Amino acid sequence: MRQIMLSISLVLLAGCGGGGGGSSTPTPTYTVGGTVSGLTSGTLVLKNNNGDDLTINANSTSFTFATALASGATYAVTAGTRPSRLACDITNNTGTIASTNVTDVTITCIAPVYVTNFDSNTVSMYAVNATTGILTPLKTPKIATGIGPTSIVVNPEGTFAYVTNETSNNVSMYAINATTGILTPLTKSTVATGTSPNSITVNPAGTFAYVTNKLSNTVSMYAINATTGILTPLTTPTIATGGTRPFFIAVHPAGTFAYVGYDLGVYVSMYSINSTTGILTALTTPSVPTGYSGQEIAINPAGTFAYVTNEGSNNISMYAINATTGILTALTTPTIATRPSPIGIAINPAGTFAYVTNEGSNTISMYAINATTGILTALTTSTVATGSSPLDIAINPAGTFAYVTNEGSNTISMYAINATSGILTALTTPTVATGTGQGAIAFK
């Protein structure tokens, strides 16, 4: 009997983990994370050890990967998909887990800004402070262009930039560094244009680019290689414009139509865009009257209204856009006055306000946009001062700051935009220096 009881006891002990084995203790694990700054728009996808994808949303300030790691394991945080309008740097991103959570991976995003300098044959490069709006030169503050750079455009993906060079009759082509925002010439650094290229634009899909050639009265048309960014002339490389000295070109937000204004003309030419070939074709109504010397064309984000600055008439022509035909029709109030020599025009991303640079009076005219009629109305404070000879104006994607190139003073004027009233207010640091003879400004 005693032997039987002993056997039962041994069985019970074995079933309870006896015999000195005990229950196993889980291996401690630790998380990998850090801080985020400057992610003002879009999303950033992070990877740890080339996996464990984590999506960081706009305005986030911190992050932590879901998968924890054991002490002694290595980690390597890299960027997958980046926001198109920002450049994001990741530091303190590799190491070995040392029995504690990793919290010091640092992500810093900037919004790069580029300005053409006609007289110094360069592009100045800046970052926007997300809080103050003030521009700061990048580590490489300038990059060389061709001779006489005028216009600059960035493709919708934020990966490539293109600059028209009026004197050397070509387009300089650059890659945009996703970490620093700095421009680097492509393997093929330029492509030929017509004579005196002035304006360049890219369609919303980022597949085609168009350049106005002021002295050859044409528009050059290119395909954009999605991988290399290189421009290649279309099978029909140019199209004749409807008048002399084509100055500015704008593409409809839907990518279906294009509009050309003239340095010495009194009309806008209108084209359809073939979605497959990219080739422009004049509309059945090929042009519409404007004031004298139309400088720039702005289309509201909804694609329902268009506005043309008329330097020689000191006013803005206002149009409705037929969504089917693309034809412009003058609004019931066809024009609104500006100060002398209006040049640049920009509409905020919400489509509620418009801003026009007046080269002859060193001011910006400010307007509210009627969402139903499209008619502009001067704000209660109708103008704000700029530097000498303001030309181009650009608004950041968030619609919070505006920037103006001042050709006569070789500076950029910087403003905060009141979200309610639309009125511009000079920043605490009101200007930043550029190269000489600057013209166009563009955000990544």
C-alpha positions in Angstrom: 0.0 0.0 0.0 2.8 2.4 0.9 4.5 1.8 -2.5 1.2 2.5 -4.3 0.7 5.8 -2.4 4.3 6.9 -3.2 3.6 6.3 -6.9 0.5 8.4 -6.8 2.3 11.2 -5.1 5.0 11.2 -7.8 2.4 11.4 -10.5 0.7 14.3 -8.8 4.0 16.2 -8.4 4.8 15.6 -12.1 1.4 16.9 -13.1 1.9 20.1 -11.1 5.3 20.8 -12.5 7.2 19.4 -9.6 10.5 17.9 -9.6 12.3 21.3 -9.7 11.0 22.4 -13.2 8.7 25.4 -12.3 6.7 27.5 -14.8 8.7 29.3 -17.6 9.0 33.2 -17.4 8.2 35.2 -20.7 11.2 36.9 -22.3 10.9 40.7 -21.8 10.4 42.7 -24.9 10.7 46.4 -25.7 9.1 48.9 -28.1 10.8 51.1 -30.7 9.4 54.7 -31.2 10.3 58.3 -31.2 9.2 61.9 -32.0 7.8 63.6 -35.2 8.0 67.2 -36.1 6.9 69.2 -39.2 4.6 66.5 -40.6 2.1 69.2 -41.7 0.4 67.3 -44.5 0.0 63.8 -46.0 1.1 60.6 -44.3 4.5 59.0 -43.7 4.9 55.2 -43.7 7.7 53.9 -41.4 9.3 50.5 -41.4 11.3 48.7 -38.8 13.8 46.1 -40.0 12.1 46.5 -43.4 8.7 45.4 -42.0 6.1 46.2 -39.4 4.7 49.1 -41.5 3.4 52.0 -39.4 1.4 54.9 -40.9 2.1 58.3 -39.3 -0.7 60.8 -39.9 -0.3 64.6 -40.4 0.3 66.6 -37.3 1.5 63.5 -35.3 4.2 64.2 -32.7 5.2 60.7 -31.7 5.1 57.1 -32.8 5.6 53.5 -31.5 5.9 50.4 -33.6 3.4 47.6 -32.7 5.9 44.8 -32.7 8.1 44.8 -29.6 11.7 43.3 -29.6 13.8 41.3 -27.2 16.9 42.8 -25.5 19.8 42.3 -27.8 17.7 42.5 -31.0 18.7 45.2 -33.6 16.3 47.8 -35.0 16.5 49.9 -38.2 13.8 52.5 -38.8 13.4 53.6 -42.4 10.8 55.5 -44.5 8.5 53.7 -46.9 6.0 56.1 -48.5 6.7 59.8 -47.8 4.3 62.7 -48.1 4.7 64.3 -51.5 5.0 67.9 -50.4 7.5 67.3 -47.6 11.1 66.1 -47.2 11.5 63.9 -44.1 14.8 63.0 -42.4 15.1 60.1 -39.9 17.9 60.2 -37.3 18.9 57.9 -34.3 17.2 55.2 -36.4 19.5 52.2 -35.9 20.7 50.4 -32.8 20.4 47.4 -30.5 17.7 47.0 -27.8 19.3 47.3 -24.4 16.6 46.2 -21.9 14.6 49.4 -22.3 12.1 51.0 -24.7 13.7 53.0 -27.6 12.1 56.5 -27.6 14.7 58.6 -29.4 14.2 57.9 -33.1 13.7 61.4 -34.5 11.7 62.3 -37.6 12.0 65.9 -38.9 10.0 67.0 -41.9 10.4 70.2 -43.9 8.4 71.9 -46.7 11.0 72.8 -49.4 10.5 76.0 -51.4 12.4 76.9 -54.6 12.9 80.4 -56.2 14.4 81.1 -59.7 17.1 83.8 -59.9 17.2 85.1 -63.5 20.3 87.2 -63.2 22.4 84.8 -61.2 21.4 81.6 -63.1 20.5 79.7 -59.9 17.6 78.4 -57.9 17.5 79.3 -54.2 16.3 76.5 -51.9 14.6 77.0 -48.6 12.6 75.2 -45.8 9.5 76.6 -44.3 9.2 76.7 -40.5 5.9 74.9 -39.9 5.0 77.2 -36.9 6.4 80.6 -37.9 6.3 80.3 -41.7 9.8 81.8 -42.0 12.0 80.5 -44.8 15.5 79.2 -43.9 18.1 78.3 -46.7 18.7 74.6 -47.0 22.2 73.2 -46.3 22.9 73.6 -50.0 21.2 77.0 -50.5 21.5 77.3 -54.3 21.9 75.2 -57.4 22.9 76.2 -60.9 20.4 76.4 -63.8 20.7 77.3 -67.4 21.0 80.9 -68.5 18.1 83.2 -67.5 15.8 80.9 -65.4 12.3 82.1 -65.3 9.6 79.6 -64.2 9.8 76.5 -62.0 7.4 73.7 -61.4 7.4 70.6 -59.2 5.6 67.4 -60.3 2.6 66.3 -58.2 4.5 63.4 -56.5 7.1 65.9 -55.3 10.0 63.9 -56.8 11.2 66.1 -59.7 11.5 69.9 -60.5 11.8 71.6 -63.9 13.1 75.1 -64.7 12.7 77.1 -67.9 15.8 78.9 -69.0 14.8 81.8 -71.2 18.3 82.7 -72.6 19.6 79.1 -73.1 16.4 77.9 -74.6 16.0 74.8 -72.5 14.6 73.2 -69.4 16.8 72.2 -66.5 15.6 68.9 -64.9 16.2 67.9 -61.2 15.5 65.2 -58.8 14.3 66.3 -55.3 16.0 64.6 -52.4 13.3 63.0 -50.3 15.3 63.6 -47.1 16.8 67.1 -47.6 14.7 68.7 -50.3 17.8 69.6 -52.2 17.7 69.6 -56.0 20.2 67.4 -58.0 20.5 67.5 -61.8 19.1 64.4 -63.6 21.4 62.2 -65.6 20.2 64.1 -68.6 20.2 67.6 -67.1 18.4 69.6 -69.8 16.0 69.3 -72.7 15.6 71.8 -75.6 12.6 74.1 -75.9 11.6 76.7 -78.5 13.0 80.3 -78.3 12.7 82.1 -75.0 10.8 79.7 -72.9 8.9 81.5 -70.1 6.4 79.3 -68.3 6.2 75.6 -67.5 3.4 73.6 -66.0 2.8 69.9 -65.4 -0.6 68.1 -65.7 -2.2 66.8 -62.4 -1.3 63.2 -63.2 2.3 64.2 -63.5 2.6 62.6 -67.0 3.0 65.6 -69.3 4.7 69.0 -69.2 4.1 72.1 -71.3 6.3 75.1 -71.9 5.4 78.5 -73.6 8.0 79.8 -76.0 7.7 83.5 -76.1 9.6 84.3 -79.3 8.7 81.2 -81.4 5.0 81.5 -80.6 4.7 77.9 -79.7 4.0 75.5 -76.8 6.5 72.7 -76.4 5.0 69.4 -75.2 6.7 66.6 -73.3 6.1 63.2 -71.7 7.5 62.8 -68.2 9.3 59.5 -67.4 7.8 58.4 -64.1 11.0 56.7 -63.0 13.8 59.0 -64.2 11.8 62.3 -64.4 13.3 63.0 -67.8 11.2 65.0 -70.3 10.9 63.7 -73.8 9.2 65.7 -76.6 5.8 64.2 -77.7 5.3 62.8 -81.2 4.0 66.2 -82.0 6.6 68.2 -80.1 5.1 71.7 -80.4 1.8 73.4 -81.2 1.5 76.9 -82.6 -0.2 79.4 -80.4 -3.0 81.6 -81.4 -1.0 84.8 -81.0 2.4 86.3 -80.5 4.6 86.1 -77.3 2.8 83.4 -75.4 3.7 84.1 -71.8 1.9 81.8 -69.3 0.2 78.4 -69.4 -2.1 76.9 -66.9 -3.7 73.4 -66.8 -7.2 72.7 -65.5 -7.3 70.8 -62.2 -9.0 67.9 -64.0 -6.1 67.7 -66.5 -8.5 68.1 -69.4 -7.8 71.7 -70.7 -5.0 74.2 -71.0 -5.0 78.0 -71.2 -2.3 80.3 -72.6 -2.0 84.0 -72.0 0.1 86.5 -74.0 2.7 89.1 -73.0 1.5 91.5 -75.6 -2.0 90.1 -76.4 -5.5 90.8 -75.4 -6.9 87.2 -75.3 -6.4 83.7 -73.8 -6.0 80.7 -76.1 -7.9 77.5 -75.0 -6.9 73.9 -75.7 -8.1 70.4 -74.9 -5.5 67.9 -73.6 -5.5 64.3 -75.0 -5.3 62.2 -71.9 -3.4 59.4 -73.8 -0.9 61.4 -75.9 -0.8 64.6 -74.0 -1.1 66.6 -77.2 -2.9 70.0 -77.1 -5.7 70.8 -79.6 -7.3 74.2 -80.0 -10.9 74.3 -78.8 -13.8 75.0 -81.2 -13.8 78.5 -79.7 -10.0 79.0 -79.8 -9.7 82.1 -77.7 -11.5 84.6 -75.4 -10.7 88.3 -74.9 -8.9 89.6 -71.9 -7.4 92.9 -70.9 -4.0 94.0 -72.3 -0.8 92.0 -71.6 -2.2 89.0 -69.6 0.6 87.9 -67.3 -0.6 84.9 -65.2 -3.7 82.6 -65.2 -5.1 81.1 -62.0 -7.8 78.4 -61.8 -9.7 77.8 -58.6 -9.2 74.3 -57.0 -12.8 73.3 -58.0 -12.0 74.1 -61.7 -15.0 76.3 -62.1 -13.5 79.7 -62.5 -10.4 81.3 -64.1 -8.6 84.6 -63.5 -6.1 86.5 -65.6 -3.9 89.4 -64.5 -3.7 92.1 -67.1 -0.5 94.1 -66.6 -1.4 96.7 -69.2 -5.0 97.2 -68.1 -4.4 97.2 -64.4 -7.2 94.7 -63.8 -8.1 91.0 -63.5 -10.4 89.3 -66.1 -12.8 86.8 -64.5 -14.3 83.7 -66.2 -16.5 80.7 -65.7 -15.2 77.4 -67.1 -17.5 75.1 -68.9 -16.7 71.7 -67.4 -17.6 69.9 -70.7 -16.1 72.1 -73.4 -13.4 73.9 -71.4 -14.5 77.3 -72.9 -14.1 80.4 -70.7 -17.0 82.8 -70.4 -16.7 86.2 -68.9 -18.5 86.6 -65.6 -21.4 89.1 -65.2 -18.8 91.4 -63.7 -16.0 90.7 -66.2 -13.1 92.5 -64.6 -12.0 93.9 -61.2 -9.4 96.7 -60.7 -6.0 96.1 -59.2 -3.1 98.5 -58.4 -0.7 99.3 -61.3 1.0 96.4 -63.2 -0.6 93.2 -61.8 1.6 90.2 -62.5 1.3 87.2 -60.2 -1.9 85.6 -58.9 -2.5 82.8 -56.4 -5.6 81.3 -54.9 -5.6 79.7 -51.5 -6.2 75.9 -51.3 -9.8 76.4 -50.0 -10.6 78.5 -53.0 -11.9 81.4 -50.9 -9.3 84.1 -51.4 -7.1 85.4 -54.3 -3.9 87.5 -54.1 -2.3 89.5 -56.9 1.2 91.1 -57.0 1.3 94.7 -58.3 4.8 95.3 -59.7 4.1 99.0 -60.3 3.0 99.8 -56.8 4.9 97.3 -54.7 1.8 95.9 -53.2 -0.5 92.8 -53.1 -4.2 93.2 -53.8 -6.3 90.9 -51.7 -9.8 89.5 -52.7 -12.5 87.2 -51.5 -13.9 84.8 -54.1 -17.7 84.3 -54.2 -18.2 80.5 -54.3 -21.3 80.8 -56.4 -20.6 83.5 -58.9 -16.7 83.4 -58.9 -16.6 87.2 -58.7 -13.7 88.8 -56.7 -14.3 91.4 -54.1 -11.6 93.4 -52.4 -11.0 92.6 -48.8 -11.6 95.2 -46.1 -7.9 95.8 -46.1 -7.4 95.7 -49.8 -3.6 95.8 -50.2 -0.5 95.0 -48.3 3.1 96.3 -49.0 5.8 94.1 -50.6 9.4 94.6 -51.5 10.5 96.3 -54.7 8.9 95.0 -58.0 6.9 92.0 -56.7 6.5 89.3 -59.4 5.3 85.9 -58.3 3.3 84.7 -55.3 2.8 81.2 -53.9 0.8 79.9 -50.9 1.8 76.9 -48.9 -0.3 73.7 -49.2 -1.9 74.3 -45.7 -3.1 77.8 -46.8 -1.5 79.5 -43.8 1.4 81.4 -45.3 2.1 83.4 -48.5 5.4 84.3 -50.2 6.2 86.9 -52.8 9.4 87.3 -55.0 10.6 90.9 -55.1 12.7 91.3 -58.3 13.9 94.8 -57.4 15.1 94.1 -53.9 16.2 90.5 -54.3 14.1 89.3 -51.4 11.1 87.2 -50.6 8.3 88.8 -48.6 6.6 86.4 -46.1 3.1 86.7 -44.7 0.7 84.9 -42.5 -2.8 84.4 -43.9 -5.8 85.1 -41.6 -8.0 82.0 -42.1 -11.2 84.0 -41.5 -10.6 87.4 -43.2 -8.0 86.3 -45.7 -5.8 89.3 -44.9 -2.0 89.0 -45.2 0.2 90.1 -42.3 4.0 90.3 -42.6 5.8 87.8 -40.5 8.1 88.8 -37.6 11.0 88.3 -40.0 9.3 89.9 -43.0 11.8 89.1 -45.8 14.6 86.6 -46.7 17.4 87.2 -49.2 17.5 85.4 -52.6 19.8 85.5 -55.6 19.6 88.4 -58.1 16.7 89.1 -60.4 14.4 86.3 -59.0 11.1 85.5 -60.7 9.1 82.4 -59.9 8.5 80.5 -56.6 7.2 76.9 -56.1 6.6 74.5 -53.2 7.7 70.9 -53.3 
